[in-house]
């Protein structure tokens, strides 16, 4: 799990798009990504969708 916090929405979106492009190109690096405010939460793809949703729920509560 990785949480990245950004000073601007633009920086966050640039990073999110970059990470997404890399992980889509290499399936072993696939991950769940969730955005809330200025934070990007990245979770390992080995989690079940239900487990990832729990992390998303906590992130959205912050």
Order of alpha helices (4+ residues) and beta strands (2+ residues): beta-alpha-beta-beta-alpha
